[in-house]
Amino acid sequence: MALTSANCLPFGAKRGSKGGRQRSLPLVGRIRVGVHLRKNPNAIALQSNRIAGRWPEHSPRKRVFRFGRIAAETAMGSAMDEGRDMTGLSGKQPSGAKGVVVAFSVPGGETIYTHERETVAAVARTIAALKGFAFREGLSDGGGDGRRLYFVPDDSLLAVDALQLGINGPDDLFGGVVPWRLATTKAITHKLVDGSAARPKEWPAGFGRAVGAAVLPGYTAFSRDDALRAAERLLQLGLVRFKPPRASRGRDQHTAATVADIERLLERYPSSDLREYGLVLETELRDIVTLSIGRTAIDGTSVAYYGVQRMTADNAGQPVYGGSDLVVVRGGWEALDGLQLSPALSLAVAQARIYDAAMDGYPGFFASRRNYDIGQGVDSSGIWRSGVLEASWRIGGSSSAELAAMDAMKRDPDVQIVHVSAVKQFGSTAHLPLNAAIHFHGEDPEEGQITRYTVVTQAIRGPVGEAGRSSF
């Protein structure tokens, strides 16, 4: 679908179709490593920063949902007035702005929640402040009034659509541009069961082989017969995870112990989705820790990062993604080489770079944000495994943390490492650090009471050295 002001909805508006990306991370990991370890070589513990402060009980909670306004308007009162606007703009556009940051929703993508919309807007406004640009929501026929445009889409763009917007390289957007539609889903992560397997015309035959050392045992199937053959092979290793490529927030994923389980799940999976989008089957891990490894670049300034994803309970008591604790270092991938990382974390970084290099080799691909979720855990046979859960060449759950680190580095050129957390909490008793940048605090129509914020916990100047030692 062409990207025009006519078919691009206002930023964050509801869409009828679901699919396209995984906004929250799956609860189960996958990935294979070339070496199998019977025990985890490092005790990787989920670590959360202990933060002080509580939202004042007396503060009024008037909920005003306006597209693009940071959460200073989702929870009113003196306490929010003390909160830090992540962009420093306080809703004002810079005078003499040399360009415009444009946030918009990609047609056909997944409907995002109100709190996600507000967080995306916060990231886009931060980028505008870093660049000295104005901020705008939605594509319009008016263009940028002669000023340069920088785009923040809420999903990866297809190359053909990027060209229509004048996006020619990573300096033109926050996110990424991919050569084929399937690259926006987790379907490309695994190879087909064999050379005779069904596949769409755009299937990148060599990609699965290129990332084989960085993913769990698994297959992608586009027919029922192929799915059953893949299941038979994988079940020899233990439990299998059934994962529709477009399923988001860990939904619609199931564990299968037998071929009969897969058959029952296939009966409920639409045949049209199987033919068009495929189905991922992979080895299931238990005691999983999910890591975030990536790099981000804006205007020639690059950062790389590693971190661990938090889990929390939503308002229904179900475990969901609760944010990420990151260590962000100035520089590109090579900056991570100078850090003193644990063996397990070093492996995760290596796998992310294998996946990244494999995609980099395809014409039409480029990205200013490259995030790879790495799952590390034990399979049914007791083998410890590690690997890329999925790639994200778009704005994501930890983007506000990445931008907060870049902002700290811009303010102080001597800062080399930033410890920062992007946090999502459910319920009405969220604990808030005093220096938190609050993106949303209030009632989300779909997910209930929720708070989203970002907080920088440490900024380190001078040589990396011991400061780069990993704590997990």
Solvent accessible surface area in square Angstrom, and as a share of the most:
residue,aa,sasa,rsa
1,M,155,0.69
2,A,44,0.34
3,L,7,0.04
4,T,61,0.35
5,S,40,0.26
6,A,98,0.76
7,N,44,0.23
8,C,11,0.06
9,L,58,0.29
10,P,78,0.49
11,F,1,0.01
12,G,1,0.01
13,A,19,0.15
14,K,118,0.50
15,R,27,0.10
16,G,87,0.84
17,S,56,0.36
18,K,123,0.52
19,G,4,0.04
20,G,15,0.15
21,R,4,0.02
22,Q,4,0.02
23,R,19,0.07
24,S,9,0.06
25,L,24,0.12
26,P,4,0.03
27,L,60,0.30
28,V,12,0.07
29,G,0,0.00
30,R,2,0.01
31,I,0,0.00
32,R,102,0.37
33,V,1,0.00
34,G,66,0.63
35,V,83,0.48
36,H,86,0.39
37,L,55,0.27
38,R,170,0.62
39,K,168,0.71
40,N,58,0.30
41,P,64,0.40
42,N,31,0.16
43,A,101,0.78
44,I,17,0.09
45,A,54,0.42
46,L,87,0.43
47,Q,78,0.35
48,S,70,0.45
49,N,52,0.27
50,R,240,0.88
51,I,44,0.22
52,A,75,0.58
53,G,32,0.31
54,R,118,0.43
55,W,6,0.02
56,P,40,0.25
57,E,133,0.60
58,H,149,0.66
59,S,7,0.05
60,P,82,0.51
61,R,64,0.23
62,K,129,0.55
63,R,106,0.39
64,V,25,0.15
65,F,70,0.29
66,R,126,0.46
67,F,87,0.36
68,G,0,0.00
69,R,84,0.31
70,I,13,0.07
71,A,0,0.00
72,A,55,0.43
73,E,20,0.09
74,T,2,0.01
75,A,0,0.00
76,M,61,0.27
77,G,20,0.19
78,S,72,0.46
79,A,19,0.15
80,M,10,0.04
81,D,120,0.62
82,E,142,0.63
83,G,23,0.22
84,R,104,0.38
85,D,41,0.21
86,M,5,0.02
87,T,8,0.05
88,G,55,0.53
89,L,29,0.14
90,S,81,0.52
91,G,38,0.37
92,K,152,0.65
93,Q,92,0.41
94,P,42,0.27
95,S,116,0.75
96,G,81,0.78
97,A,11,0.08
98,K,139,0.59
99,G,0,0.00
100,V,4,0.03
101,V,0,0.00
102,V,0,0.00
103,A,0,0.00
104,F,0,0.00
105,S,1,0.00
106,V,17,0.10
107,P,20,0.13
108,G,46,0.44
109,G,3,0.03
110,E,3,0.01
111,T,11,0.06
112,I,1,0.01
113,Y,16,0.06
114,T,12,0.07
115,H,1,0.00
116,E,10,0.05
117,R,18,0.07
118,E,0,0.00
119,T,10,0.06
120,V,7,0.04
121,A,0,0.00
122,A,0,0.00
123,V,1,0.01
124,A,0,0.00
125,R,20,0.07
126,T,2,0.01
127,I,0,0.00
128,A,0,0.00
129,A,35,0.27
130,L,25,0.12
131,K,9,0.04
132,G,31,0.29
133,F,7,0.03
134,A,9,0.07
135,F,14,0.06
136,R,60,0.22
137,E,61,0.27
138,G,9,0.09
139,L,24,0.12
140,S,53,0.34
141,D,135,0.70
142,G,54,0.52
143,G,26,0.25
144,G,8,0.07
145,D,117,0.61
146,G,87,0.84
147,R,91,0.33
148,R,106,0.39
149,L,46,0.23
150,Y,2,0.01
151,F,8,0.03
152,V,0,0.00
153,P,1,0.01
154,D,0,0.00
155,D,8,0.04
156,S,8,0.05
157,L,1,0.00
158,L,51,0.25
159,A,29,0.22
160,V,92,0.53
161,D,12,0.06
162,A,2,0.01
163,L,122,0.61
164,Q,99,0.44
165,L,32,0.16
166,G,44,0.42
167,I,1,0.01
168,N,111,0.57
169,G,14,0.13
170,P,57,0.36
171,D,82,0.42
172,D,28,0.14
173,L,0,0.00
174,F,0,0.00
175,G,0,0.00
176,G,0,0.00
177,V,1,0.00
178,V,0,0.00
179,P,37,0.23
180,W,35,0.12
181,R,78,0.28
182,L,0,0.00
183,A,5,0.04
184,T,28,0.16
185,T,14,0.08
186,K,4,0.02
187,A,0,0.00
188,I,4,0.02
189,T,3,0.02
190,H,4,0.02
191,K,103,0.44
192,L,17,0.08
193,V,8,0.04
194,D,47,0.24
195,G,71,0.68
196,S,96,0.62
197,A,5,0.04
198,A,46,0.36
199,R,100,0.36
200,P,27,0.17
201,K,214,0.90
202,E,53,0.24
203,W,24,0.08
204,P,10,0.06
205,A,55,0.43
206,G,28,0.27
207,F,1,0.00
208,G,6,0.06
209,R,175,0.64
210,A,56,0.43
211,V,0,0.00
212,G,25,0.24
213,A,54,0.42
214,A,0,0.00
215,V,8,0.05
216,L,2,0.01
217,P,19,0.12
218,G,9,0.08
219,Y,27,0.10
220,T,1,0.00
221,A,2,0.02
222,F,6,0.03
223,S,32,0.20
224,R,114,0.42
225,D,96,0.50
226,D,9,0.05
227,A,0,0.00
228,L,24,0.12
229,R,82,0.30
230,A,0,0.00
231,A,0,0.00
232,E,93,0.42
233,R,106,0.39
234,L,6,0.03
235,L,36,0.18
236,Q,151,0.67
237,L,66,0.33
238,G,19,0.18
239,L,72,0.36
240,V,0,0.00
241,R,26,0.10
242,F,5,0.02
243,K,0,0.00
244,P,15,0.09
245,P,3,0.02
246,R,64,0.23
247,A,10,0.08
248,S,12,0.08
249,R,26,0.10
250,G,14,0.13
251,R,118,0.43
252,D,93,0.48
253,Q,16,0.07
254,H,67,0.30
255,T,61,0.35
256,A,0,0.00
257,A,59,0.46
258,T,65,0.38
259,V,44,0.25
260,A,45,0.35
261,D,31,0.16
262,I,0,0.00
263,E,58,0.26
264,R,131,0.48
265,L,17,0.08
266,L,14,0.07
267,E,138,0.62
268,R,162,0.59
269,Y,24,0.09
270,P,71,0.44
271,S,71,0.46
272,S,58,0.37
273,D,33,0.17
274,L,13,0.06
275,R,150,0.55
276,E,79,0.35
277,Y,32,0.12
278,G,0,0.00
279,L,0,0.00
280,V,1,0.01
281,L,0,0.00
282,E,1,0.00
283,T,0,0.00
284,E,28,0.13
285,L,8,0.04
286,R,132,0.48
287,D,111,0.57
288,I,40,0.20
289,V,19,0.11
290,T,16,0.09
291,L,1,0.00
292,S,3,0.02
293,I,0,0.00
294,G,0,0.00
295,R,53,0.19
296,T,1,0.00
297,A,27,0.21
298,I,9,0.05
299,D,79,0.41
300,G,76,0.73
301,T,55,0.32
302,S,32,0.21
303,V,0,0.00
304,A,0,0.00
305,Y,0,0.00
306,Y,2,0.01
307,G,0,0.00
308,V,3,0.02
309,Q,6,0.03
310,R,32,0.12
311,M,89,0.40
312,T,40,0.23
313,A,56,0.43
314,D,33,0.17
315,N,75,0.38
316,A,82,0.63
317,G,52,0.50
318,Q,107,0.47
319,P,73,0.46
320,V,31,0.18
321,Y,12,0.04
322,G,2,0.02
323,G,3,0.03
324,S,1,0.00
325,D,19,0.10
326,L,3,0.02
327,V,13,0.08
328,V,0,0.00
329,V,3,0.02
330,R,70,0.26
331,G,21,0.20
332,G,10,0.10
333,W,23,0.08
334,E,114,0.51
335,A,19,0.15
336,L,3,0.01
337,D,99,0.51
338,G,51,0.49
339,L,13,0.07
340,Q,68,0.30
341,L,34,0.17
342,S,18,0.12
343,P,90,0.57
344,A,1,0.01
345,L,1,0.00
346,S,50,0.32
347,L,48,0.24
348,A,0,0.00
349,V,9,0.05
350,A,47,0.37
351,Q,2,0.01
352,A,0,0.00
353,R,84,0.31
354,I,65,0.33
355,Y,2,0.01
356,D,6,0.03
357,A,66,0.51
358,A,17,0.13
359,M,0,0.00
360,D,68,0.35
361,G,63,0.61
362,Y,54,0.21
363,P,118,0.74
364,G,38,0.37
365,F,16,0.07
366,F,38,0.16
367,A,6,0.05
368,S,5,0.03
369,R,3,0.01
370,R,16,0.06
371,N,9,0.05
372,Y,0,0.00
373,D,0,0.00
374,I,0,0.00
375,G,0,0.00
376,Q,2,0.01
377,G,3,0.03
378,V,25,0.14
379,D,1,0.00
380,S,57,0.37
381,S,59,0.38
382,G,21,0.20
383,I,25,0.13
384,W,2,0.01
385,R,8,0.03
386,S,0,0.00
387,G,0,0.00
388,V,0,0.00
389,L,0,0.00
390,E,10,0.04
391,A,21,0.17
392,S,9,0.06
393,W,5,0.02
394,R,15,0.05
395,I,2,0.01
396,G,13,0.13
397,G,20,0.19
398,S,5,0.03
399,S,0,0.00
400,S,3,0.02
401,A,0,0.00
402,E,0,0.00
403,L,0,0.00
404,A,11,0.09
405,A,0,0.00
406,M,7,0.03
407,D,16,0.08
408,A,20,0.16
409,M,2,0.01
410,K,120,0.51
411,R,157,0.57
412,D,31,0.16
413,P,101,0.63
414,D,87,0.45
415,V,4,0.03
416,Q,50,0.22
417,I,1,0.00
418,V,0,0.00
419,H,49,0.22
420,V,2,0.01
421,S,0,0.00
422,A,6,0.04
423,V,5,0.03
424,K,12,0.05
425,Q,39,0.17
426,F,28,0.12
427,G,22,0.21
428,S,54,0.35
429,T,79,0.46
430,A,4,0.03
431,H,73,0.33
432,L,13,0.07
433,P,14,0.09
434,L,166,0.83
435,N,85,0.44
436,A,2,0.01
437,A,3,0.02
438,I,15,0.07
439,H,2,0.01
440,F,0,0.00
441,H,0,0.00
442,G,0,0.00
443,E,67,0.30
444,D,1,0.01
445,P,96,0.60
446,E,106,0.48
447,E,36,0.16
448,G,16,0.16
449,Q,20,0.09
450,I,0,0.00
451,T,0,0.00
452,R,22,0.08
453,Y,1,0.00
454,T,3,0.02
455,V,5,0.03
456,V,41,0.23
457,T,64,0.37
458,Q,92,0.41
459,A,50,0.38
460,I,30,0.15
461,R,154,0.56
462,G,31,0.30
463,P,127,0.80
464,V,35,0.20
465,G,40,0.39
466,E,114,0.51
467,A,32,0.25
468,G,0,0.00
469,R,134,0.49
470,S,17,0.11
471,S,81,0.52
472,F,20,0.08
